[in-house]
Amino acid sequence: MKNPISSLIIAATLTLTTLTTLPSYAVENGEELSPELLQALNIDKNKITIIDFFASWCVSCRVELPQISQLIPNLDNQQIDMIGINVDEEIDEGQAYIDTFKPTGGLNFRVYMDPEQQMIDVFEPLGMPALYYIQNGIVKKMHLGAMANIDEIIKSDLITLGYK
């Protein structure tokens, strides 16, 4: 009989090796987004735009989205814009997930449904949730994966980007 712990270690090592040897073409800090992408997402170059990729299967998204949603109304909408990008392949599934937030006030920012994975193909986030800051059409900062106290992190990041 195989040792289950050895099997887990081998599986984790193979997964890590595979992930670290894959080429990374993801959007990076300092990269300028195309005019077509800025137009498709209706990004105002005069604002700092926060983009958050999320999905119904993402456990961390369920924790972070309400924190972000509570933060957004407290920010100056003349300086800050927020876009959520739902990456569920079924629109109905994505919408049902979004609707689960309604009892606690819902998501109070624009949500772009990406069932065809067009935005995923452009940004290629390496995990969910994935948070990007766009300023003057350029990716200024990003966070991949779960972040404790994401609302506080966003506030701090915005200050470093010049938000007053």
C-alpha positions as CSV (number, residue, x, y, z in Angstrom):
1,M,0.0,0.0,0.0
2,K,1.3,3.4,-0.9
3,N,1.9,6.0,1.7
4,P,-0.8,8.7,1.2
5,I,1.5,11.5,2.5
6,S,4.2,10.5,-0.1
7,S,1.6,10.6,-2.8
8,L,0.5,14.1,-1.8
9,I,4.1,15.3,-1.7
10,I,4.8,13.9,-5.2
11,A,1.6,15.4,-6.6
12,A,2.4,18.8,-5.0
13,T,5.9,18.7,-6.4
14,L,4.7,17.8,-9.9
15,T,2.1,20.6,-9.8
16,L,4.6,23.2,-8.6
17,T,7.2,22.1,-11.2
18,T,4.6,22.3,-13.9
19,L,3.4,25.7,-12.8
20,T,6.9,27.2,-12.5
21,T,8.0,25.9,-15.9
22,L,5.0,27.3,-17.8
23,P,5.8,30.5,-19.8
24,S,4.1,33.6,-18.2
25,Y,2.6,36.0,-20.7
26,A,0.3,37.7,-18.1
27,V,-0.2,41.4,-18.0
28,E,2.5,42.9,-15.9
29,N,3.1,46.1,-13.9
30,G,4.0,49.0,-16.1
31,E,2.4,47.5,-19.2
32,E,0.1,49.8,-21.3
33,L,-3.3,48.4,-22.1
34,S,-4.5,48.6,-25.7
35,P,-7.0,51.4,-26.7
36,E,-9.4,48.6,-27.7
37,L,-9.3,47.1,-24.2
38,L,-9.7,50.4,-22.6
39,Q,-12.7,51.1,-24.7
40,A,-14.2,47.6,-24.2
41,L,-14.1,48.1,-20.4
42,N,-15.0,51.8,-20.7
43,I,-11.9,52.8,-18.7
44,D,-11.5,56.5,-18.1
45,K,-7.8,57.4,-18.3
46,N,-8.4,60.3,-15.9
47,K,-9.3,57.9,-13.1
48,I,-7.6,55.1,-11.3
49,T,-9.5,52.0,-12.3
50,I,-9.6,48.9,-10.0
51,I,-10.3,45.7,-11.9
52,D,-11.1,42.6,-9.9
53,F,-11.4,39.2,-11.5
54,F,-13.6,36.8,-9.7
55,A,-15.6,33.5,-10.2
56,S,-18.3,31.6,-8.4
57,W,-15.9,28.7,-7.7
58,C,-13.4,31.1,-5.9
59,V,-13.7,30.7,-2.2
60,S,-11.5,33.7,-1.5
61,C,-13.7,35.9,-3.8
62,R,-16.6,35.2,-1.5
63,V,-14.7,36.8,1.3
64,E,-13.1,39.7,-0.6
65,L,-16.0,40.9,-2.8
66,P,-18.2,42.2,0.2
67,Q,-15.2,44.0,1.6
68,I,-14.5,45.7,-1.8
69,S,-18.2,46.5,-2.2
70,Q,-18.3,48.2,1.2
71,L,-15.2,50.2,0.4
72,I,-16.2,51.6,-3.0
73,P,-19.0,54.0,-1.9
74,N,-16.5,55.6,0.4
75,L,-14.1,56.5,-2.4
76,D,-14.4,59.5,-4.6
77,N,-16.0,58.3,-7.9
78,Q,-14.4,61.3,-9.7
79,Q,-11.0,59.8,-9.1
80,I,-11.7,56.0,-8.7
81,D,-13.6,53.5,-10.9
82,M,-14.2,49.9,-10.1
83,I,-14.9,47.0,-12.5
84,G,-15.5,43.4,-11.5
85,I,-14.9,40.8,-14.2
86,N,-16.8,37.6,-13.6
87,V,-15.1,34.7,-15.4
88,D,-17.7,32.0,-15.1
89,E,-18.2,30.3,-18.4
90,E,-21.9,30.2,-17.9
91,I,-23.6,33.7,-17.6
92,D,-26.4,32.2,-15.6
93,E,-24.0,30.7,-13.1
94,G,-22.1,34.0,-12.8
95,Q,-25.2,36.0,-12.4
96,A,-26.5,33.6,-9.7
97,Y,-23.3,34.0,-7.9
98,I,-23.5,37.8,-8.0
99,D,-27.1,37.6,-6.8
100,T,-26.0,35.8,-3.7
101,F,-24.5,39.1,-2.5
102,K,-27.9,41.0,-2.7
103,P,-29.0,40.2,0.9
104,T,-25.9,42.1,2.1
105,G,-26.2,45.0,-0.2
106,G,-25.0,43.5,-3.5
107,L,-22.0,44.4,-5.5
108,N,-22.1,48.2,-6.0
109,F,-19.7,48.4,-9.0
110,R,-19.9,47.6,-12.7
111,V,-19.5,43.9,-13.5
112,Y,-18.3,42.7,-16.8
113,M,-19.3,39.1,-17.6
114,D,-16.5,37.3,-19.4
115,P,-18.0,33.9,-20.4
116,E,-15.9,33.8,-23.6
117,Q,-12.8,34.4,-21.5
118,Q,-11.7,37.3,-23.6
119,M,-10.5,39.4,-20.6
120,I,-8.9,36.3,-19.1
121,D,-7.0,35.8,-22.4
122,V,-5.7,39.4,-22.2
123,F,-4.8,39.6,-18.5
124,E,-4.0,36.0,-17.9
125,P,-4.2,36.2,-14.1
126,L,-2.4,33.4,-12.4
127,G,-5.0,33.0,-9.7
128,M,-8.3,34.2,-8.3
129,P,-9.1,36.7,-7.1
130,A,-6.9,38.9,-9.2
131,L,-6.8,42.7,-8.6
132,Y,-5.3,45.2,-11.0
133,Y,-4.9,49.0,-10.8
134,I,-5.0,50.9,-14.1
135,Q,-3.8,54.5,-14.2
136,N,-3.5,56.5,-17.5
137,G,-4.1,53.2,-19.3
138,I,-1.1,51.5,-17.6
139,V,-1.1,48.6,-15.1
140,K,0.3,50.2,-12.0
141,K,0.0,47.4,-9.5
142,M,-1.6,44.0,-9.0
143,H,-2.4,41.4,-6.4
144,L,-3.0,37.8,-7.2
145,G,-4.8,35.4,-4.9
146,A,-6.4,35.9,-1.5
147,M,-5.5,38.9,0.5
148,A,-6.6,39.4,4.1
149,N,-8.2,42.8,4.7
150,I,-8.3,43.6,1.0
151,D,-10.2,46.8,1.7
152,E,-7.2,48.2,3.8
153,I,-4.8,47.0,1.1
154,I,-6.8,48.8,-1.6
155,K,-6.8,52.0,0.5
156,S,-3.1,51.9,1.0
157,D,-2.4,51.1,-2.7
158,L,-4.6,54.0,-3.8
159,I,-2.6,56.4,-1.6
160,T,0.7,55.2,-3.2
161,L,-1.0,55.8,-6.6
162,G,-1.8,59.4,-5.7
163,Y,-5.4,59.1,-4.5
164,K,-6.2,61.8,-1.9
